[in-house]
């Protein structure tokens, strides 16, 4: 589980990942006939907390959290906050239809835990800087290609070290 001595992720990064996870979840809700909750920025802090904590749980466990465990952590958090099971979700009354053991959830609800984990797993490594130990492995003289705009099927860019222009075929190999 999480070690309290571990460095916590930057709250801005957690918020960014949570907002994308929420957007994916909301789109899935709409696609499966549920009522979407609306844009991340319009949600109450209480509503955001479960998603934010879920992102932190995933990020602090780089080996991954399976969907069942992710749901159990969410469920434990809701129960600690005084939520209980109810046929329909109601934040004021603190009732939620997913306050059930994972195996008792309908499949369309279990899918949300898979999607959530996939979003965090995809965005976490892109947004969280890796700690560097010592000097960079790359020498300042080493050429690094910096992509520029496409022009006639070619990516144009410059190498950082020399400033020389380069043209490289696009990903499909056309030139």
Secondary structure, 3 states (H helix, E strand, C coil): CCCCCCCCCCHHHHHHHHHHHHHHHHHHHHHCCCCCCCCHHHCCHHHHHHHHHHHHHHHCCCCCCCHHHHHHHHHHHHHHCCCEECCCCECCCCEECCCCCHHHCCHHHHHHHHHHHHHHHHHHHHHCCCCCCCCCCCCCCCCCEEEEEEECCEEEEEECCCCCEEEEECCCCCC
